[in-house]
Amino acid sequence: MRSLVLCLVVLPFVISWKGSSETNQAGISSESQSTSQVRDLPRITNSIGMKLVLIPKGKFTMGSPQSEESRRDDETQHEVTISKDHYLGVYEVTQAQYEQVMGMNPSVFQG
């Protein structure tokens, strides 16, 4: 979980991206995206070598359909709105990257 938090907390201060409400600057509609469009989203590499992909603002359905096999009760489908474009790490944050940004490594396991 810390890797996700690091990406979401550190990156908004580094990168700013403006898009319209219907189609962002990458030309991708907020309404729906095909697999090829997701693959073609803008990517950057930051100053410590982390690869990041643009997550455009928009809406999507989160959760599992009732017909899904092995669906749990806490997987109810609901609409999620992402109100601003942002960049997210393509891979998990490594301990070395975390330490480079935060200046410490709180992990009990070193690797």
Stockholm file with secondary structure:
# STOCKHOLM 1.0

chainA/1-111         MRSLVLCLVVLPFVISWKGSSETNQAGISSESQSTSQVRDLPRITNSIGMKLVLIPKGKFTMGSPQSEESRRDDETQHEVTISKDHYLGVYEVTQAQYEQVMGMNPSVFQG
#=GR chainA/1-111 SS CHHHHHHHHHGGGTCCCCCCSSBCTTSCBSSCCCHHHHHTSCEEECTTSCEEEEECSEEEEESCCTTSTTCCTTCCCEEEEECSCEEEESSCCCHHHHHHHHSCCCCSSCC
#=GC SS_cons         CHHHHHHHHHGGGTCCCCCCSSBCTTSCBSSCCCHHHHHTSCEEECTTSCEEEEECSEEEEESCCTTSTTCCTTCCCEEEEECSCEEEESSCCCHHHHHHHHSCCCCSSCC
//
